[in-house]
Amino acid sequence: MSRTTCERMSAIESVWRQARTLALTPAQVASPLGATPYALRHAAVTLWLNGRVPAPEVADRAGHSVKVLLDIYAGCLDGES
């Protein structure tokens, strides 16, 4: 990873930590809730799928093909194993 990429990621992580502190309760900040922006993305995709948003739409939102989406998130679907 280039130095510029590492610096950019460090800046994003710093802003993210500050935003979590401002937006969440101390207990939520101490929890893994939104520990990283990616964790929120994963939670959103899972929520959409369990909310019965059509898989092609969720895949489009997430930037995946339907096959990749279902391969990754099939275990997250309510009632699925």
PDB file with SEQRES, HELIX, SHEET and CRYST1 records, atoms N, CA, C and O in Angstrom:
SEQRES   1 A   81  MET SER ARG THR THR CYS GLU ARG MET SER ALA ILE GLU          
SEQRES   2 A   81  SER VAL TRP ARG GLN ALA ARG THR LEU ALA LEU THR PRO          
SEQRES   3 A   81  ALA GLN VAL ALA SER PRO LEU GLY ALA THR PRO TYR ALA          
SEQRES   4 A   81  LEU ARG HIS ALA ALA VAL THR LEU TRP LEU ASN GLY ARG          
SEQRES   5 A   81  VAL PRO ALA PRO GLU VAL ALA ASP ARG ALA GLY HIS SER          
SEQRES   6 A   81  VAL LYS VAL LEU LEU ASP ILE TYR ALA GLY CYS LEU ASP          
SEQRES   7 A   81  GLY GLU SER                                                  
HELIX    1 AA1 ARG A    3  ALA A   23  1                                  21    
HELIX    2 AA2 PRO A   26  ALA A   30  1                                   5    
HELIX    3 AA3 PRO A   37  ASN A   50  1                                  14    
HELIX    4 AA4 ALA A   55  ALA A   62  1                                   8    
HELIX    5 AA5 VAL A   66  TYR A   73  1                                   8    
HELIX    6 AA6 ALA A   74  CYS A   76  5                                   3    
CRYST1    1.000    1.000    1.000  90.00  90.00  90.00 P 1           1          
ATOM      1  N   MET A   1       0.847  -1.170   0.000  1.00  0.00           N  
ATOM      2  CA  MET A   1       0.000   0.000   0.000  1.00  0.00           C  
ATOM      3  C   MET A   1       0.899   1.242   0.000  1.00  0.00           C  
ATOM      4  O   MET A   1       1.891   1.288   0.727  1.00  0.00           O  
ATOM      5  N   SER A   2       0.561   2.229  -0.798  1.00  0.00           N  
ATOM      6  CA  SER A   2       1.389   3.422  -0.876  1.00  0.00           C  
ATOM      7  C   SER A   2       1.229   4.276   0.380  1.00  0.00           C  
ATOM      8  O   SER A   2       0.248   4.155   1.114  1.00  0.00           O  
ATOM      9  N   ARG A   3       2.196   5.124   0.603  1.00  0.00           N  
ATOM     10  CA  ARG A   3       2.147   6.007   1.768  1.00  0.00           C  
ATOM     11  C   ARG A   3       0.902   6.899   1.726  1.00  0.00           C  
ATOM     12  O   ARG A   3       0.254   7.122   2.749  1.00  0.00           O  
ATOM     13  N   THR A   4       0.579   7.404   0.537  1.00  0.00           N  
ATOM     14  CA  THR A   4      -0.595   8.267   0.396  1.00  0.00           C  
ATOM     15  C   THR A   4      -1.870   7.508   0.753  1.00  0.00           C  
ATOM     16  O   THR A   4      -2.741   8.054   1.430  1.00  0.00           O  
ATOM     17  N   THR A   5      -1.991   6.271   0.312  1.00  0.00           N  
ATOM     18  CA  THR A   5      -3.162   5.458   0.639  1.00  0.00           C  
ATOM     19  C   THR A   5      -3.242   5.223   2.137  1.00  0.00           C  
ATOM     20  O   THR A   5      -4.317   5.332   2.726  1.00  0.00           O  
ATOM     21  N   CYS A   6      -2.117   4.901   2.759  1.00  0.00           N  
ATOM     22  CA  CYS A   6      -2.094   4.681   4.212  1.00  0.00           C  
ATOM     23  C   CYS A   6      -2.470   5.953   4.970  1.00  0.00           C  
ATOM     24  O   CYS A   6      -3.208   5.894   5.954  1.00  0.00           O  
ATOM     25  N   GLU A   7      -1.973   7.089   4.523  1.00  0.00           N  
ATOM     26  CA  GLU A   7      -2.309   8.358   5.172  1.00  0.00           C  
ATOM     27  C   GLU A   7      -3.797   8.660   5.028  1.00  0.00           C  
ATOM     28  O   GLU A   7      -4.436   9.123   5.973  1.00  0.00           O  
ATOM     29  N   ARG A   8      -4.343   8.396   3.851  1.00  0.00           N  
ATOM     30  CA  ARG A   8      -5.765   8.635   3.605  1.00  0.00           C  
ATOM     31  C   ARG A   8      -6.609   7.728   4.500  1.00  0.00           C  
ATOM     32  O   ARG A   8      -7.590   8.179   5.091  1.00  0.00           O  
ATOM     33  N   MET A   9      -6.233   6.454   4.600  1.00  0.00           N  
ATOM     34  CA  MET A   9      -6.976   5.519   5.453  1.00  0.00           C  
ATOM     35  C   MET A   9      -6.898   5.947   6.915  1.00  0.00           C  
ATOM     36  O   MET A   9      -7.886   5.858   7.644  1.00  0.00           O  
ATOM     37  N   SER A  10      -5.742   6.405   7.340  1.00  0.00           N  
ATOM     38  CA  SER A  10      -5.567   6.863   8.715  1.00  0.00           C  
ATOM     39  C   SER A  10      -6.459   8.070   8.991  1.00  0.00           C  
ATOM     40  O   SER A  10      -7.055   8.169  10.064  1.00  0.00           O  
ATOM     41  N   ALA A  11      -6.552   8.977   8.039  1.00  0.00           N  
ATOM     42  CA  ALA A  11      -7.400  10.162   8.202  1.00  0.00           C  
ATOM     43  C   ALA A  11      -8.870   9.763   8.270  1.00  0.00           C  
ATOM     44  O   ALA A  11      -9.623  10.299   9.083  1.00  0.00           O  
ATOM     45  N   ILE A  12      -9.279   8.826   7.423  1.00  0.00           N  
ATOM     46  CA  ILE A  12     -10.669   8.354   7.432  1.00  0.00           C  
ATOM     47  C   ILE A  12     -10.976   7.692   8.769  1.00  0.00           C  
ATOM     48  O   ILE A  12     -12.029   7.943   9.356  1.00  0.00           O  
ATOM     49  N   GLU A  13     -10.076   6.854   9.252  1.00  0.00           N  
ATOM     50  CA  GLU A  13     -10.288   6.177  10.535  1.00  0.00           C  
ATOM     51  C   GLU A  13     -10.397   7.185  11.675  1.00  0.00           C  
ATOM     52  O   GLU A  13     -11.215   7.007  12.578  1.00  0.00           O  
ATOM     53  N   SER A  14      -9.596   8.225  11.647  1.00  0.00           N  
ATOM     54  CA  SER A  14      -9.630   9.251  12.686  1.00  0.00           C  
ATOM     55  C   SER A  14     -10.970   9.985  12.684  1.00  0.00           C  
ATOM     56  O   SER A  14     -11.578  10.178  13.737  1.00  0.00           O  
ATOM     57  N   VAL A  15     -11.420  10.388  11.515  1.00  0.00           N  
ATOM     58  CA  VAL A  15     -12.705  11.076  11.402  1.00  0.00           C  
ATOM     59  C   VAL A  15     -13.835  10.135  11.815  1.00  0.00           C  
ATOM     60  O   VAL A  15     -14.781  10.549  12.484  1.00  0.00           O  
ATOM     61  N   TRP A  16     -13.732   8.873  11.414  1.00  0.00           N  
ATOM     62  CA  TRP A  16     -14.768   7.893  11.772  1.00  0.00           C  
ATOM     63  C   TRP A  16     -14.874   7.748  13.289  1.00  0.00           C  
ATOM     64  O   TRP A  16     -15.977   7.751  13.836  1.00  0.00           O  
ATOM     65  N   ARG A  17     -13.736   7.622  13.970  1.00  0.00           N  
ATOM     66  CA  ARG A  17     -13.742   7.509  15.441  1.00  0.00           C  
ATOM     67  C   ARG A  17     -14.393   8.734  16.072  1.00  0.00           C  
ATOM     68  O   ARG A  17     -15.187   8.600  17.003  1.00  0.00           O  
ATOM     69  N   GLN A  18     -14.068   9.916  15.580  1.00  0.00           N  
ATOM     70  CA  GLN A  18     -14.653  11.150  16.111  1.00  0.00           C  
ATOM     71  C   GLN A  18     -16.162  11.180  15.876  1.00  0.00           C  
ATOM     72  O   GLN A  18     -16.921  11.558  16.769  1.00  0.00           O  
ATOM     73  N   ALA A  19     -16.597  10.788  14.692  1.00  0.00           N  
ATOM     74  CA  ALA A  19     -18.027  10.799  14.368  1.00  0.00           C  
ATOM     75  C   ALA A  19     -18.791   9.822  15.256  1.00  0.00           C  
ATOM     76  O   ALA A  19     -19.882  10.140  15.730  1.00  0.00           O  
ATOM     77  N   ARG A  20     -18.231   8.637  15.484  1.00  0.00           N  
ATOM     78  CA  ARG A  20     -18.889   7.655  16.356  1.00  0.00           C  
ATOM     79  C   ARG A  20     -19.044   8.223  17.763  1.00  0.00           C  
ATOM     80  O   ARG A  20     -20.086   8.045  18.394  1.00  0.00           O  
ATOM     81  N   THR A  21     -18.021   8.900  18.254  1.00  0.00           N  
ATOM     82  CA  THR A  21     -18.070   9.476  19.597  1.00  0.00           C  
ATOM     83  C   THR A  21     -19.155  10.538  19.700  1.00  0.00           C  
ATOM     84  O   THR A  21     -19.822  10.651  20.729  1.00  0.00           O  
ATOM     85  N   LEU A  22     -19.334  11.314  18.642  1.00  0.00           N  
ATOM     86  CA  LEU A  22     -20.360  12.352  18.645  1.00  0.00           C  
ATOM     87  C   LEU A  22     -21.771  11.791  18.465  1.00  0.00           C  
ATOM     88  O   LEU A  22     -22.725  12.327  19.028  1.00  0.00           O  
ATOM     89  N   ALA A  23     -21.909  10.728  17.692  1.00  0.00           N  
ATOM     90  CA  ALA A  23     -23.232  10.232  17.320  1.00  0.00           C  
ATOM     91  C   ALA A  23     -23.778   9.132  18.226  1.00  0.00           C  
ATOM     92  O   ALA A  23     -24.991   8.934  18.296  1.00  0.00           O  
ATOM     93  N   LEU A  24     -22.899   8.419  18.918  1.00  0.00           N  
ATOM     94  CA  LEU A  24     -23.331   7.258  19.693  1.00  0.00           C  
ATOM     95  C   LEU A  24     -23.180   7.490  21.191  1.00  0.00           C  
ATOM     96  O   LEU A  24     -22.438   8.369  21.630  1.00  0.00           O  
ATOM     97  N   THR A  25     -23.893   6.691  21.955  1.00  0.00           N  
ATOM     98  CA  THR A  25     -23.740   6.735  23.408  1.00  0.00           C  
ATOM     99  C   THR A  25     -22.388   6.116  23.769  1.00  0.00           C  
ATOM    100  O   THR A  25     -21.811   5.395  22.956  1.00  0.00           O  
ATOM    101  N   PRO A  26     -21.872   6.382  24.973  1.00  0.00           N  
ATOM    102  CA  PRO A  26     -20.603   5.751  25.372  1.00  0.00           C  
ATOM    103  C   PRO A  26     -20.651   4.220  25.294  1.00  0.00           C  
ATOM    104  O   PRO A  26     -19.664   3.595  24.905  1.00  0.00           O  
ATOM    105  N   ALA A  27     -21.776   3.614  25.654  1.00  0.00           N  
ATOM    106  CA  ALA A  27     -21.891   2.151  25.576  1.00  0.00           C  
ATOM    107  C   ALA A  27     -21.815   1.673  24.122  1.00  0.00           C  
ATOM    108  O   ALA A  27     -21.206   0.644  23.830  1.00  0.00           O  
ATOM    109  N   GLN A  28     -22.434   2.425  23.224  1.00  0.00           N  
ATOM    110  CA  GLN A  28     -22.384   2.057  21.809  1.00  0.00           C  
ATOM    111  C   GLN A  28     -20.971   2.232  21.252  1.00  0.00           C  
ATOM    112  O   GLN A  28     -20.510   1.416  20.454  1.00  0.00           O  
ATOM    113  N   VAL A  29     -20.293   3.285  21.667  1.00  0.00           N  
ATOM    114  CA  VAL A  29     -18.919   3.510  21.210  1.00  0.00           C  
ATOM    115  C   VAL A  29     -18.027   2.355  21.666  1.00  0.00           C  
ATOM    116  O   VAL A  29     -17.130   1.938  20.933  1.00  0.00           O  
ATOM    117  N   ALA A  30     -18.266   1.841  22.867  1.00  0.00           N  
ATOM    118  CA  ALA A  30     -17.466   0.731  23.395  1.00  0.00           C  
ATOM    119  C   ALA A  30     -17.805  -0.595  22.719  1.00  0.00           C  
ATOM    120  O   ALA A  30     -17.024  -1.544  22.793  1.00  0.00           O  
ATOM    121  N   SER A  31     -18.958  -0.670  22.062  1.00  0.00           N  
ATOM    122  CA  SER A  31     -19.383  -1.900  21.390  1.00  0.00           C  
ATOM    123  C   SER A  31     -18.791  -1.953  19.982  1.00  0.00           C  
ATOM    124  O   SER A  31     -18.212  -0.978  19.503  1.00  0.00           O  
ATOM    125  N   PRO A  32     -18.944  -3.104  19.329  1.00  0.00           N  
ATOM    126  CA  PRO A  32     -18.446  -3.195  17.950  1.00  0.00           C  
ATOM    127  C   PRO A  32     -19.355  -2.509  16.919  1.00  0.00           C  
ATOM    128  O   PRO A  32     -19.050  -2.521  15.727  1.00  0.00           O  
ATOM    129  N   LEU A  33     -20.475  -1.907  17.373  1.00  0.00           N  
ATOM    130  CA  LEU A  33     -21.412  -1.239  16.472  1.00  0.00           C  
ATOM    131  C   LEU A  33     -20.693  -0.195  15.617  1.00  0.00           C  
ATOM    132  O   LEU A  33     -20.186   0.801  16.134  1.00  0.00           O  
ATOM    133  N   GLY A  34     -20.654  -0.430  14.332  1.00  0.00           N  
ATOM    134  CA  GLY A  34     -20.031   0.538  13.433  1.00  0.00           C  
ATOM    135  C   GLY A  34     -18.566   0.792  13.730  1.00  0.00           C  
ATOM    136  O   GLY A  34     -18.068   1.899  13.524  1.00  0.00           O  
ATOM    137  N   ALA A  35     -17.872  -0.234  14.216  1.00  0.00           N  
ATOM    138  CA  ALA A  35     -16.453  -0.057  14.528  1.00  0.00           C  
ATOM    139  C   ALA A  35     -15.668   0.414  13.306  1.00  0.00           C  
ATOM    140  O   ALA A  35     -14.686   1.145  13.426  1.00  0.00           O  
ATOM    141  N   THR A  36     -16.114  -0.013  12.147  1.00  0.00           N  
ATOM    142  CA  THR A  36     -15.508   0.427  10.887  1.00  0.00           C  
ATOM    143  C   THR A  36     -16.631   0.763   9.910  1.00  0.00           C  
ATOM    144  O   THR A  36     -17.737   0.242  10.055  1.00  0.00           O  
ATOM    145  N   PRO A  37     -16.381   1.611   8.929  1.00  0.00           N  
ATOM    146  CA  PRO A  37     -17.420   1.877   7.931  1.00  0.00           C  
ATOM    147  C   PRO A  37     -17.878   0.594   7.237  1.00  0.00           C  
ATOM    148  O   PRO A  37     -19.050   0.464   6.883  1.00  0.00           O  
ATOM    149  N   TYR A  38     -16.962  -0.346   7.043  1.00  0.00           N  
ATOM    150  CA  TYR A  38     -17.324  -1.597   6.375  1.00  0.00           C  
ATOM    151  C   TYR A  38     -18.341  -2.389   7.193  1.00  0.00           C  
ATOM    152  O   TYR A  38     -19.211  -3.046   6.622  1.00  0.00           O  
ATOM    153  N   ALA A  39     -18.242  -2.335   8.531  1.00  0.00           N  
ATOM    154  CA  ALA A  39     -19.205  -3.046   9.377  1.00  0.00           C  
ATOM    155  C   ALA A  39     -20.618  -2.530   9.124  1.00  0.00           C  
ATOM    156  O   ALA A  39     -21.573  -3.307   9.120  1.00  0.00           O  
ATOM    157  N   LEU A  40     -20.753  -1.239   8.917  1.00  0.00           N  
ATOM    158  CA  LEU A  40     -22.069  -0.676   8.625  1.00  0.00           C  
ATOM    159  C   LEU A  40     -22.567  -1.119   7.255  1.00  0.00           C  
ATOM    160  O   LEU A  40     -23.763  -1.347   7.070  1.00  0.00           O  
ATOM    161  N   ARG A  41     -21.674  -1.239   6.317  1.00  0.00           N  
ATOM    162  CA  ARG A  41     -22.054  -1.703   4.976  1.00  0.00           C  
ATOM    163  C   ARG A  41     -22.598  -3.123   5.063  1.00  0.00           C  
ATOM    164  O   ARG A  41     -23.638  -3.434   4.483  1.00  0.00           O  
ATOM    165  N   HIS A  42     -21.898  -3.971   5.783  1.00  0.00           N  
ATOM    166  CA  HIS A  42     -22.331  -5.355   5.968  1.00  0.00           C  
ATOM    167  C   HIS A  42     -23.704  -5.397   6.646  1.00  0.00           C  
ATOM    168  O   HIS A  42     -24.579  -6.165   6.247  1.00  0.00           O  
ATOM    169  N   ALA A  43     -23.878  -4.577   7.658  1.00  0.00           N  
ATOM    170  CA  ALA A  43     -25.169  -4.533   8.369  1.00  0.00           C  
ATOM    171  C   ALA A  43     -26.283  -4.071   7.438  1.00  0.00           C  
ATOM    172  O   ALA A  43     -27.392  -4.603   7.485  1.00  0.00           O  
ATOM    173  N   ALA A  44     -25.996  -3.087   6.594  1.00  0.00           N  
ATOM    174  CA  ALA A  44     -27.019  -2.586   5.670  1.00  0.00           C  
ATOM    175  C   ALA A  44     -27.429  -3.661   4.673  1.00  0.00           C  
ATOM    176  O   ALA A  44     -28.620  -3.849   4.425  1.00  0.00           O  
ATOM    177  N   VAL A  45     -26.465  -4.366   4.100  1.00  0.00           N  
ATOM    178  CA  VAL A  45     -26.791  -5.415   3.133  1.00  0.00           C  
ATOM    179  C   VAL A  45     -27.632  -6.499   3.800  1.00  0.00           C  
ATOM    180  O   VAL A  45     -28.618  -6.961   3.226  1.00  0.00           O  
ATOM    181  N   THR A  46     -27.250  -6.902   4.997  1.00  0.00           N  
ATOM    182  CA  THR A  46     -28.003  -7.916   5.728  1.00  0.00           C  
ATOM    183  C   THR A  46     -29.419  -7.437   6.009  1.00  0.00           C  
ATOM    184  O   THR A  46     -30.378  -8.192   5.845  1.00  0.00           O  
ATOM    185  N   LEU A  47     -29.552  -6.186   6.433  1.00  0.00           N  
ATOM    186  CA  LEU A  47     -30.872  -5.619   6.720  1.00  0.00           C  
ATOM    187  C   LEU A  47     -31.742  -5.594   5.463  1.00  0.00           C  
ATOM    188  O   LEU A  47     -32.916  -5.960   5.512  1.00  0.00           O  
ATOM    189  N   TRP A  48     -31.174  -5.169   4.352  1.00  0.00           N  
ATOM    190  CA  TRP A  48     -31.938  -5.122   3.103  1.00  0.00           C  
ATOM    191  C   TRP A  48     -32.420  -6.510   2.710  1.00  0.00           C  
ATOM    192  O   TRP A  48     -33.587  -6.690   2.361  1.00  0.00           O  
ATOM    193  N   LEU A  49     -31.515  -7.501   2.766  1.00  0.00           N  
ATOM    194  CA  LEU A  49     -31.903  -8.856   2.372  1.00  0.00           C  
ATOM    195  C   LEU A  49     -32.998  -9.403   3.279  1.00  0.00           C  
ATOM    196  O   LEU A  49     -33.964  -9.998   2.802  1.00  0.00           O  
ATOM    197  N   ASN A  50     -32.850  -9.202   4.576  1.00  0.00           N  
ATOM    198  CA  ASN A  50     -33.858  -9.693   5.504  1.00  0.00           C  
ATOM    199  C   ASN A  50     -35.144  -8.880   5.431  1.00  0.00           C  
ATOM    200  O   ASN A  50     -36.197  -9.352   5.859  1.00  0.00           O  
ATOM    201  N   GLY A  51     -35.074  -7.675   4.899  1.00  0.00           N  
ATOM    202  CA  GLY A  51     -36.255  -6.852   4.675  1.00  0.00           C  
ATOM    203  C   GLY A  51     -36.935  -7.177   3.364  1.00  0.00           C  
ATOM    204  O   GLY A  51     -37.887  -6.508   2.961  1.00  0.00           O  
ATOM    205  N   ARG A  52     -36.442  -8.207   2.701  1.00  0.00           N  
ATOM    206  CA  ARG A  52     -37.018  -8.704   1.447  1.00  0.00           C  
ATOM    207  C   ARG A  52     -36.841  -7.750   0.275  1.00  0.00           C  
ATOM    208  O   ARG A  52     -37.627  -7.774  -0.672  1.00  0.00           O  
ATOM    209  N   VAL A  53     -35.803  -6.902   0.335  1.00  0.00           N  
ATOM    210  CA  VAL A  53     -35.442  -6.115  -0.848  1.00  0.00           C  
ATOM    211  C   VAL A  53     -34.933  -7.129  -1.874  1.00  0.00           C  
ATOM    212  O   VAL A  53     -34.123  -7.987  -1.522  1.00  0.00           O  
ATOM    213  N   PRO A  54     -35.376  -7.059  -3.113  1.00  0.00           N  
ATOM    214  CA  PRO A  54     -34.954  -8.042  -4.117  1.00  0.00           C  
ATOM    215  C   PRO A  54     -33.429  -8.126  -4.237  1.00  0.00           C  
ATOM    216  O   PRO A  54     -32.735  -7.109  -4.246  1.00  0.00           O  
ATOM    217  N   ALA A  55     -32.929  -9.349  -4.327  1.00  0.00           N  
ATOM    218  CA  ALA A  55     -31.477  -9.574  -4.393  1.00  0.00           C  
ATOM    219  C   ALA A  55     -30.800  -8.776  -5.510  1.00  0.00           C  
ATOM    220  O   ALA A  55     -29.713  -8.247  -5.277  1.00  0.00           O  
ATOM    221  N   PRO A  56     -31.382  -8.659  -6.711  1.00  0.00           N  
ATOM    222  CA  PRO A  56     -30.700  -7.854  -7.742  1.00  0.00           C  
ATOM    223  C   PRO A  56     -30.525  -6.385  -7.326  1.00  0.00           C  
ATOM    224  O   PRO A  56     -29.510  -5.765  -7.644  1.00  0.00           O  
ATOM    225  N   GLU A  57     -31.505  -5.841  -6.625  1.00  0.00           N  
ATOM    226  CA  GLU A  57     -31.388  -4.458  -6.166  1.00  0.00           C  
ATOM    227  C   GLU A  57     -30.315  -4.330  -5.083  1.00  0.00           C  
ATOM    228  O   GLU A  57     -29.513  -3.396  -5.103  1.00  0.00           O  
ATOM    229  N   VAL A  58     -30.306  -5.274  -4.139  1.00  0.00           N  
ATOM    230  CA  VAL A  58     -29.289  -5.254  -3.073  1.00  0.00           C  
ATOM    231  C   VAL A  58     -27.900  -5.411  -3.692  1.00  0.00           C  
ATOM    232  O   VAL A  58     -26.966  -4.707  -3.309  1.00  0.00           O  
ATOM    233  N   ALA A  59     -27.764  -6.325  -4.641  1.00  0.00           N  
ATOM    234  CA  ALA A  59     -26.478  -6.532  -5.307  1.00  0.00           C  
ATOM    235  C   ALA A  59     -26.010  -5.250  -5.983  1.00  0.00           C  
ATOM    236  O   ALA A  59     -24.833  -4.896  -5.911  1.00  0.00           O  
ATOM    237  N   ASP A  60     -26.934  -4.558  -6.637  1.00  0.00           N  
ATOM    238  CA  ASP A  60     -26.584  -3.300  -7.297  1.00  0.00           C  
ATOM    239  C   ASP A  60     -26.128  -2.258  -6.283  1.00  0.00           C  
ATOM    240  O   ASP A  60     -25.124  -1.578  -6.497  1.00  0.00           O  
ATOM    241  N   ARG A  61     -26.862  -2.131  -5.179  1.00  0.00           N  
ATOM    242  CA  ARG A  61     -26.485  -1.178  -4.127  1.00  0.00           C  
ATOM    243  C   ARG A  61     -25.117  -1.499  -3.554  1.00  0.00           C  
ATOM    244  O   ARG A  61     -24.332  -0.599  -3.254  1.00  0.00           O  
ATOM    245  N   ALA A  62     -24.831  -2.800  -3.400  1.00  0.00           N  
ATOM    246  CA  ALA A  62     -23.578  -3.227  -2.772  1.00  0.00           C  
ATOM    247  C   ALA A  62     -22.420  -3.323  -3.751  1.00  0.00           C  
ATOM    248  O   ALA A  62     -21.269  -3.477  -3.344  1.00  0.00           O  
ATOM    249  N   GLY A  63     -22.722  -3.232  -5.040  1.00  0.00           N  
ATOM    250  CA  GLY A  63     -21.661  -3.337  -6.039  1.00  0.00           C  
ATOM    251  C   GLY A  63     -21.209  -4.764  -6.279  1.00  0.00           C  
ATOM    252  O   GLY A  63     -20.057  -5.004  -6.640  1.00  0.00           O  
ATOM    253  N   HIS A  64     -22.120  -5.720  -6.078  1.00  0.00           N  
ATOM    254  CA  HIS A  64     -21.835  -7.138  -6.291  1.00  0.00           C  
ATOM    255  C   HIS A  64     -22.694  -7.668  -7.417  1.00  0.00           C  
ATOM    256  O   HIS A  64     -23.679  -7.043  -7.810  1.00  0.00           O  
ATOM    257  N   SER A  65     -22.315  -8.830  -7.936  1.00  0.00           N  
ATOM    258  CA  SER A  65     -23.251  -9.595  -8.759  1.00  0.00           C  
ATOM    259  C   SER A  65     -24.195 -10.300  -7.791  1.00  0.00           C  
ATOM    260  O   SER A  65     -23.881 -10.433  -6.608  1.00  0.00           O  
ATOM    261  N   VAL A  66     -25.337 -10.748  -8.277  1.00  0.00           N  
ATOM    262  CA  VAL A  66     -26.278 -11.472  -7.420  1.00  0.00           C  
ATOM    263  C   VAL A  66     -25.611 -12.737  -6.876  1.00  0.00           C  
ATOM    264  O   VAL A  66     -25.792 -13.072  -5.705  1.00  0.00           O  
ATOM    265  N   LYS A  67     -24.846 -13.437  -7.705  1.00  0.00           N  
ATOM    266  CA  LYS A  67     -24.180 -14.664  -7.257  1.00  0.00           C  
ATOM    267  C   LYS A  67     -23.227 -14.378  -6.109  1.00  0.00           C  
ATOM    268  O   LYS A  67     -23.255 -15.070  -5.091  1.00  0.00           O  
ATOM    269  N   VAL A  68     -22.389 -13.372  -6.263  1.00  0.00           N  
ATOM    270  CA  VAL A  68     -21.440 -13.033  -5.196  1.00  0.00           C  
ATOM    271  C   VAL A  68     -22.194 -12.603  -3.939  1.00  0.00           C  
ATOM    272  O   VAL A  68     -21.843 -13.013  -2.832  1.00  0.00           O  
ATOM    273  N   LEU A  69     -23.217 -11.788  -4.104  1.00  0.00           N  
ATOM    274  CA  LEU A  69     -24.023 -11.340  -2.969  1.00  0.00           C  
ATOM    275  C   LEU A  69     -24.563 -12.532  -2.184  1.00  0.00           C  
ATOM    276  O   LEU A  69     -24.419 -12.594  -0.963  1.00  0.00           O  
ATOM    277  N   LEU A  70     -25.180 -13.470  -2.880  1.00  0.00           N  
ATOM    278  CA  LEU A  70     -25.785 -14.611  -2.201  1.00  0.00           C  
ATOM    279  C   LEU A  70     -24.728 -15.559  -1.638  1.00  0.00           C  
ATOM    280  O   LEU A  70     -24.951 -16.177  -0.596  1.00  0.00           O  
ATOM    281  N   ASP A  71     -23.584 -15.685  -2.308  1.00  0.00           N  
ATOM    282  CA  ASP A  71     -22.494 -16.508  -1.760  1.00  0.00           C  
ATOM    283  C   ASP A  71     -22.002 -15.946  -0.439  1.00  0.00           C  
ATOM    284  O   ASP A  71     -21.719 -16.697   0.494  1.00  0.00           O  
ATOM    285  N   ILE A  72     -21.900 -14.624  -0.358  1.00  0.00           N  
ATOM    286  CA  ILE A  72     -21.371 -13.980   0.849  1.00  0.00           C  
ATOM    287  C   ILE A  72     -22.415 -13.908   1.950  1.00  0.00           C  
ATOM    288  O   ILE A  72     -22.100 -14.149   3.116  1.00  0.00           O  
ATOM    289  N   TYR A  73     -23.652 -13.579   1.600  1.00  0.00           N  
ATOM    290  CA  TYR A  73     -24.654 -13.239   2.615  1.00  0.00           C  
ATOM    291  C   TYR A  73     -25.729 -14.299   2.830  1.00  0.00           C  
ATOM    292  O   TYR A  73     -26.642 -14.071   3.624  1.00  0.00           O  
ATOM    293  N   ALA A  74     -25.661 -15.442   2.161  1.00  0.00           N  
ATOM    294  CA  ALA A  74     -26.709 -16.459   2.302  1.00  0.00           C  
ATOM    295  C   ALA A  74     -26.904 -16.862   3.766  1.00  0.00           C  
ATOM    296  O   ALA A  74     -28.039 -17.068   4.198  1.00  0.00           O  
ATOM    297  N   GLY A  75     -25.841 -16.976   4.518  1.00  0.00           N  
ATOM    298  CA  GLY A  75     -25.944 -17.361   5.929  1.00  0.00           C  
ATOM    299  C   GLY A  75     -26.536 -16.299   6.812  1.00  0.00           C  
ATOM    300  O   GLY A  75     -26.878 -16.576   7.961  1.00  0.00           O  
ATOM    301  N   CYS A  76     -26.667 -15.087   6.310  1.00  0.00           N  
ATOM    302  CA  CYS A  76     -27.211 -13.969   7.101  1.00  0.00           C  
ATOM    303  C   CYS A  76     -28.720 -13.837   6.949  1.00  0.00           C  
ATOM    304  O   CYS A  76     -29.351 -13.051   7.657  1.00  0.00           O  
ATOM    305  N   LEU A  77     -29.294 -14.593   6.039  1.00  0.00           N  
ATOM    306  CA  LEU A  77     -30.722 -14.477   5.794  1.00  0.00           C  
ATOM    307  C   LEU A  77     -31.510 -15.171   6.884  1.00  0.00           C  
ATOM    308  O   LEU A  77     -31.184 -16.296   7.262  1.00  0.00           O  
ATOM    309  N   ASP A  78     -32.545 -14.518   7.396  1.00  0.00           N  
ATOM    310  CA  ASP A  78     -33.417 -15.129   8.397  1.00  0.00           C  
ATOM    311  C   ASP A  78     -34.005 -16.417   7.853  1.00  0.00           C  
ATOM    312  O   ASP A  78     -34.509 -16.458   6.730  1.00  0.00           O  
ATOM    313  N   GLY A  79     -33.938 -17.462   8.654  1.00  0.00           N  
ATOM    314  CA  GLY A  79     -34.515 -18.734   8.259  1.00  0.00           C  
ATOM    315  C   GLY A  79     -33.635 -19.552   7.331  1.00  0.00           C  
ATOM    316  O   GLY A  79     -34.024 -20.641   6.911  1.00  0.00           O  
ATOM    317  N   GLU A  80     -32.466 -19.046   7.010  1.00  0.00           N  
ATOM    318  CA  GLU A  80     -31.532 -19.769   6.141  1.00  0.00           C  
ATOM    319  C   GLU A  80     -30.360 -20.261   6.971  1.00  0.00           C  
ATOM    320  O   GLU A  80     -30.017 -19.652   7.985  1.00  0.00           O  
ATOM    321  N   SER A  81     -29.749 -21.346   6.556  1.00  0.00           N  
ATOM    322  CA  SER A  81     -28.567 -21.828   7.274  1.00  0.00           C  
ATOM    323  C   SER A  81     -27.385 -21.893   6.356  1.00  0.00           C  
ATOM    324  O   SER A  81     -26.295 -22.277   6.779  1.00  0.00           O  
TER     325      SER A  81                                                      
END                                                                             
